[in-house]
Structures are given as C-alpha cells and as structure tokens.
C-alpha cells in the first residue's frame, strides 16, 4: 500500500458518504501525506520520507534523529 505514513503508520480507512436524504455510499478517507525531505545533520545527508502532517509535528517536537533512530529499531531502512 502506497498511502501509508512511514512514521505513524496512518493509512486509508473506509466509511460512508452520507447525502442529504441519508443514503450511504462507501468512500475512503485518505491520510494527509506529504513527501518531505529532512536534513539529518548527524549523518550529514538528506532523508526523504512520506509522512502525514501529524508526523511532521511529531518530528518537530521530538527531533528527526530520535524519530529515525526509532524507525531503524523497528527494522525500517532509512
């Protein structure tokens, strides 16, 4: 699945589109994904990640190196 956040793991969920007459039709709710490049000064290189806007806030709060270190511990190659 291509629409998955690399940091938080958010992915599309399904639900209903509800019209005025209360008829329901299936639809997908997609996460707000952005392909963003971050500079990792500890390794002196750029890292490209597909992240949600929530993950961008998480990286700003905890720091990029801490997040990348945690992803590597989980086995994701970054």
Protein Blocks (a to p, Z undefined) as FASTA:
>chain_A
ZZbcfklopacdddddddfkopacdddddddddddddddfknopacdddddfklmmmmmm
nopklmmmmmmmnopaZZ
